[in-house]
Amino acid sequence: MKCELFKQDATFINHNSEGKANGKVTIYKAGKVYVIGHVLNGIKQGWEIMYYENGKKSKHFC
């Protein structure tokens, strides 16, 4: 499955007093599969895969 680079979703991003990003960004989207990155103080903390299964949203944490 080929993933396409997807734009960051600013609704999930806040910045702390030092201007470093906190929150979630959409990293990839392929069909109904999304890879969401978690960022704390500008450093990537982890990620999760979100997708639709039988019309329902599901989460898988990695």
ZAMARGU-4260 file (C-alpha; in steps of 0.2 Angstrom, whole numbers, plus 5000, padded with zeros to 4 digits):
<rodrens>
0) 5000/5000/5000 | 5007/5017/4995 | 5005/5031/5007 | 5004/5049/5003 | 5012/5063/5013
5) 4997/5072/5021 | 4996/5090/5027 | 4997/5093/5046 | 4980/5096/5054 | 4982/5112/5064
10) 4966/5109/5074 | 4976/5096/5084 | 4992/5107/5087 | 4996/5119/5101 | 5012/5127/5105
15) 5020/5129/5122 | 5028/5145/5129 | 5044/5140/5120 | 5035/5139/5104 | 5037/5120/5103
20) 5023/5110/5095 | 5011/5099/5106 | 4997/5088/5100 | 4993/5077/5085 | 4997/5078/5067
25) 4991/5068/5052 | 5007/5060/5045 | 5000/5049/5031 | 4983/5045/5023 | 4980/5030/5012
30) 4962/5026/5008 | 4953/5026/5024 | 4969/5023/5034 | 4977/5037/5044 | 4993/5038/5053
35) 4992/5050/5067 | 5008/5056/5075 | 5009/5062/5094 | 5021/5077/5097 | 5026/5084/5114
40) 5038/5099/5116 | 5042/5097/5097 | 5048/5079/5099 | 5038/5064/5091 | 5032/5053/5106
45) 5023/5040/5096 | 5010/5036/5083 | 4993/5027/5080 | 4984/5020/5066 | 4966/5025/5064
50) 4954/5017/5051 | 4937/5014/5047 | 4931/4996/5048 | 4913/4992/5043 | 4909/5010/5044
55) 4915/5013/5062 | 4931/5022/5067 | 4944/5011/5075 | 4961/5015/5083 | 4976/5004/5085
60) 4990/5011/5095 | 5008/5007/5091
</rodrens>
